[in-house]
Amino acid sequence: MEHPGLVGRAVLALEGRLDVRSAADARARLHQAVDSGTGDLVLDLGALDSWDATGLGVIMGTHRRAGRLGRRLVLREVPPQLQRLLVATRLHRILAVEGAVADSFGATLPGGASGQPALP
């Protein structure tokens, strides 16, 4: 479900599962949202129950697609287990994440790419 957010931002919420069974539908929705808008696309993951490597690949593919179009994918309400996975895979350094993500040493790292500060 897409909602208008702040100026230049659209919010898309993913619910339930983001896995091999739902990847094609999720990818189509996300790519359409990236292609049809401007500014940041905020992906709200607060209602996401589970995911797998395929689902993570969908998020990364959307991130790359957004970048090619001069947009930015921003993750919001990332479940704690997914935050740990992003840190373990070091994807927290590439993806823009609202709020801070802790690394494996317990230190708090900024969300986002290239040492950008965490988003408010």
N, C-alpha and C positions, 0 to 999 in steps of 0.2 A: 504494500500500500504506500503510495507516494503522497507526501504532504508538502505544501509550500512552506519553506522555513524562513530564515532570515533572508534579506535581499542577497541574491546570488547564491543561495543554498537551497537544495531540495533534500527532503528526508525520505528515505525508503526503508521500511522495516521488514526484516526477515523473521519468520516465525517457524517453529517446529524444527525440522531437520534440514541440514544442508549437507547432503551426502550424495553418493553415487546415484541414488534413485531420484533425487530432486535437482541434481546439478544442471540438467539441460534446461528445465523451466526457470530456475534461478538465474542462470547465465543469460537467457533470453530477456528476462525482466530487467536485469542489471544493465545489460548492453543497451537496451532500448532507453532506459533512464539516462545513461551516460550520453547517448547519441542525441537525445531530444532536448537537452538542457544546456545551461551554462553555469559557471561557478562551481562551488563545491557540491558533491553529492555525498550526503551524510547517510551512512548505512547503519541503522539502529539494529543491534544484535541482541537487545535485552530479552526478547522472547524466543531466542534460539535455544532449543533443547539439546541438540547434538549436531555433530559435524564429523567429517572424516577428511582424509587427504584430498579427495576430489573436491569437497566443499571449499577447503582452503585454496585449492587451485583456482576455483571460480572467483574467489575474492582477489587473488593476485592477478588473474587475467583482467578483471574489471579495473584494478588499480593501473595496470599497464595501458589499457584502452583509454581510461580517463586522462592519463598523462599525455598520450599521443594527441588528444583533442584539447589540450591546454586546461584540463580540469583536474580536480583532486578528489580522490575517494577518501572520506574521513569515517573511521569506525567509531561508533558511539555505543555505550552500554555493553561493552565487551564482557562476556561471562568470565569469571575468574579462571576456569580451566582453559579457556581459549587464550586468555592473557598469558598464562604459563606456557602454552604451546607457541605463541608468538615470540616469547622471550627465548625459549629453547631453540627455536629455528632462526632466531635473530631477525625475524620479520618485523619486529617492533621498531627496528631501525629504518625500515623502508616504508612501512605503512604509517599514515597519519592516524593517531588514536587520541580521542578526547580523554583527558585525564592521564595519570601516570601509570606506567607498567613497571613492576619490580623485576630485576634480573635475578639469576640463579644465586647470587651472593647476598640477596636481600636488599641491595641498594635500589633506590628509586631512579628509574631512567625516564627521560622525557619520551612521550609518544611522538611518532612522526619520523620523518626521514632526515638524515644528515644533521642530527643533533638539534633539530628544531624544537623549540619549547612545546610542552604539552598544550593542547588547546583548552581554553576555559570551558 
